[in-house]
Amino acid sequence: MKIKKQQFRTIKVISDDKFKNNKITINFVRPLVADELSKRALLAELIGNGSRKYDSEQAVAKKLSNLYGASYGATVIRLGTQSILQVNITFPNDKYLPNQTKLLPEIIDFLIEMLYAPQVIDSQFEPHFFRLHQDNMIRYVNSIQEDHAYDSIIALRKLFYDNQSQYGDYILGSKNQIEAVSSQSLFEYYQSVIENDAVIITTAGNLELATIRKAFLETPLAEYMDTSFQWPALKVPYQVHGPRKQVKKYEGDQTILTMGAYLPIYLNDMQYFAALVGNSILGGSMQSLLFTNIREKESLAYDAHSTYDALEGRITIQTGIDAKNVERVTQLIKAQLKKLQTADYDKQLLTATKKGLAGGRIAGTDYLRTLTNRALINEFKQNEMSEAQWQRNLAKVTMTDVADAFKKISIQAIYVGLATKGSNNERN
């Protein structure tokens, strides 16, 4: 496979011998394009399940078993403004293997086979293999509507981003978009990815940078550092449009009320830690305002929580409630936001929240996936923050800091999955 000289490739290693396994993640990176979502997702499905040599899921599984139970897969993620086609393999640390086995060379050979020797016939993916996985993805996308909470999150995102479809559309695309992809057009897209995407390889475990560089040296993924290359900003530009509301009926017992709010504070901003703490106080734990005041005190929700995406400047609030309580819970959610803006809560909640976030950050270092994902995000940053500095910045956050941050918040979208015994209808 032809590799363009100017294709940027870099390797980042988190070396720690406390793990019994090692992890290698290969990230193919390009800007998000709405029309490419389904192709990229389908390509990950094919790369993750077969190659010319390992031409079925069973053959891949057998090879992984021979690699001492290694696990392998491919997926797509949206990282701010960028689309990541991510290939992962986890395998045992050599010191736990018999007969002084050196597993890394076999692992690299397997990765190169899966990535650069796909099942292709006459400039298209092998038709039966392609259709099998295309059908699998269509069935999965069709099944999402049965998970009402997840379906509501997807629908809210589309409502929140309005005409910014590269950010609002579902990461796998729609059924119609997946059906429109042909084996030939997907192979052409595959060639574009392999030849043009920038590549970030992140590893974690008992691996050294020099060892990894040497292992990839004679492969298409050999490191190529172009000093003129600059990563684009991950910060998602947002077009404020005011609150939009949509209601969709479905058969069921629990109504899902989901709200999307714009908080123009991003990962490297001065107020980032205040926003992080504020979201956790709002709905990040069982001590949070949403959980305590709406679920526990008012008994109006089966669940109530919030999440903060610091690359998108977006807070998502979701509650599971009775249909008759939609308006009341909506007002109660707004009241909790007001509490944040006026510092109207116990200081002990702030203290407990910061302790929880600090502990969670430290606990994350026990997971290989967390380490490789942090290394991926850090590649885009101009100034990587040390762990000690991260903890100090968190500890400094005050109630006033949180209030000042959350005075910037504005609700942009409200989506109601309305439980009813009737048919699915929508009104805007």
Secondary structure, DSSP 8 states (H G I E B T S, - for coil): ----TT--EEEEEEE-TT-SEEEEEEEEEEE--GGGHHHHHHHHHHHTT--SSS-SHHHHHHHHHHTTS-EEEEEEEEETTEEEEEEEEEEE-GGGSGGG---HHHHHHHHHHHHHS--BSSSSB-HHHHHHHHHHHHHHHHHGGGSHHHHHHHHHHHHHHTT-HHHHS-TT--HHHHHT--HHHHHHHHHHHHHH-EEEEEEEES--HHHHHHHHTTSTT--B--TT---------------EEEEEEEESS-EEEEEEEE----TTSTTHHHHHHHHHHHHSSTTSHIIIIIIIIS---SEEEEEEETTTTEEEEEEEE-GGGHHHHHHHHHHHHHHHHHT-S-HHHHHHHHHHHHHHHHHGGG-HHHHHHHHHHHHH-SS---HHHHHHHHHH--HHHHHHHHTT-EEEEEEEEEEESS---EE-
